[in-house]
């Protein structure tokens, strides 16, 4: 079991998630036909993350499209990235909004989105590595950010 799976397992266990969610997060399945499982709520959580404010950054902004976080044939929510530009028109940072449709997606995004925002703001480019364990989030984030940058 990878460190990412252990981290997700612990967070789900602390949140009181059901056995099916824990096993699914670790890539396992249950073989017992009589197991009763309490599933976590599937409420939508909307969150905005913003990295540290950069001096002179944000003189103008371009909002990327709301993009589905797809994995195989299922959407796990949406993400939209706002690109920020300084007075000279140079890309200088981002902020993002997202919503998650499943409890596990919310847990993943709570960690991945601030990391993506920070990586992009620090690198001053959309060309950053995906976050391990958050492939659908990383892909949607990149698409939304690239569209915002292309609009500048």
N, C-alpha and C positions, 0 to 999 in steps of 0.2 A: 504494500500500500504506500503510495507516494506521500510526501509531506503535505502537499495540497489537499489530498483526500483526507488525511488525518485532521488538518485544520478545519475543513468543511464539516467533517463528522463531529468534531468537538463543538463547533458553533451551532450546528443543528441540535445536538444533544442538549446543550445549555438552553436553547430556545424552546425545548420541549417538543421537537418535531417527532413525528411518528416513525416507526421502524421502516416503512416503505421508503420514506424520504431519505433516511440514513443509508439504507442499502443502495438505493438508486444513486446517491451522491458518490458512493464508493465503487460503483460499477458492479455491484453484486445483486443477487436476487434471492428471494426467500423461497424455500422449497416446501414450507408448511402450508397446507391448504386451509388450516383452521386458525391462522393467526389473525387477530383483530388489531387494526391499526387506526390510530387517531391521526388524520391528515391535518397539516397546518392550514391556516386560512389562506385563501387565494385573493385577498384584497390587493388593490393596486396601490403602490407606494410611489409617490412622486418626490424626487429629491433633486436639489441643485447643488453642484459642487463648484467651488471657485478657488483656484490656487492663490497664493500670496499675490497681492496687487503689485504690479510692476510700475515704477515711476514712468509717467508719460504713455503708458499703455492703455488703449481703450478709446483713443480719440475718435476712432470709427470702428464699427463692427459689421460683420456679415453673419447672418444666422443660417446654418446648414439645415437641410430638410430633416424632418422627423423620419428616422430610419428604423425599420424593424430589426430586432436582434434575432435573426434566423439561425436555427441549428437543424440541419437536415430539412424536415418538412414542418417545423413548429416554430412559431414566434414566441419569444420569451419576454416581449415588451418592446419599448422603443427608446431611442436616444436622439437628441439633437445637440449639436455642438455649435457654439458661437465663437467665431474667430475674431480676435481683437488686433487692431492695427494702431501704430503710433502716428504722430503728426506727419511723419514723412511717408506714411503708407506701408511701412514694413510690418510684417507679421510679428506680433510680440506676445501673444498669449491666447488662452481659451477659457471658456466656461462651458458647462454642459448641463443639460437636464435629461432626466430619464424617468421612465416608469417601468415597473416590473410586474408581471402578471402572476408569478408564482413565488412562494416563499424563498426557495433556493435562489432564484434569480435576484431577488432583493438582497440576499446575503452576499452573493457574488459581486453585484454592482456596488454595494456599499464599500467594498474594498478596491474594486477595479477602477471605478470612475475617477476617484481622486488621484489614483496612481497614473492613469492615462492623462488626465489634465496636467499633472505635474511634469510628466515625461515630455509632453508636447511643448509646454511652456518653457521648460528648461532647454530643450533641444532647438526650439524656434523652428520646427519643421513638423510636417505631418508624418514623416518617415520614421516612426518609432516602432519598436517591437510590440507584438501583441502580448497581453497579459495571460500567463499560463492559467488555465482553468476558466478563462473568460473569453473564449474564442469568438462566440457570437457577439458579445458586447464589443470586443476590440474591432471586429470587422464592421459593425454598424457605425461605431464611433469614427473609424477611418473614412468611411463613405460620406458621412455627414460633414466631417471636417474638410475633406477634399472639395466637396461641393461649395462650402463656404469660402474656401480659399480661391477656387475658380471664379467665384462671383466678384471678387475684389478687382 
